[in-house]
Amino acid sequence: MDTYNDSIRGDDVIDYVAEDKYSGYSNNEQLASARCKVHKMVDETGNLPFILRLKIGKPYMIRANIDVGDGLVNGAIVTLLRRRR
């Protein structure tokens, strides 16, 4: 998978970094420690990587239930139409 992702290039490629929200930390050291632990928890995220390389105009199939409340369920197919603003 990494070989394929590394081969995707061009102006219509987006490197989407996961946006995690953290609360309850009293200093930056605790926050950094929590982030490090979360980034290592790939088993709990359906093996989804921290950074997704996406190409505009290509279809993508979701292979794990990542947010059922938003309708992102296993088997859903979507096409990336534009960059997020």
N, C-alpha and C positions, 0 to 999 in steps of 0.2 A: 504494500500500500504506500509506503514512503517513497518508493521509486516512482510510482505513478504520480503522486502528489508533487514530487520535486520536478517532474517533467512539465507540469502545467505552468505556462508563462504567457505574458502578454499584458496589454493595457486593460483588458477586460477580465482580469483575475483579481480576486479579493482575498486577502489573508484575514479571516475573521477570528478575532481573539475572544475567547469566552469572557463574559462579564459576570464576575461573581461579586456579591455584596456581603460584607462582613460587618458585624456589630458586636459591641461588648468588649472591645479591646482598649486598654488604658494607654498603650504606647505603641510606637511604630514597630518595635521589636516583636511584640506579641502578634501584631498584625502580619508581619513578614513570616513568622513561624506558622501561623494558621494558613496563609497562602501556600506555603511550601507543602504542608501536609495535604491540602486539598488537591494540588496539582499532581500528587502521587497517587490519588485515589481513583485510578482509571477503572478499576473493577466495579466501583459503585456508579460509574457514569456510562455503563454499557460500552466500555472501551472507546468512548468518544475522545478524540485528542483535544488538547487545550487550544490549538490553533487549527482551523479548517481552511484549506485552500479551495476556493470556489470560483468557477468560471461563469460569467454572465451568459445566459441563453442555454445553458445545459440543464437537463433534468437531473434531479437528485431524489433518491428513495431513502426514506427514514427506516432504519432497520431496528429501532429500539423505541419503546415508549418513553420519550424524554419530557413531555409536558402535556399530559392528557387534557388538562383544563383548557389549553390553547388549541387543541385539536391536532397536536403533533403526535401521531401514533404510528406504530409499526405498520409498514406497507404504504404509507402516504407518499405520493410522488408530487414534487413541486419543481417548478422551473424558476431559477433566479433571473429576475427581469432587470434589476438595476441596483446600483450601489445604495446603501443606506445613507441617508443624509444626517 
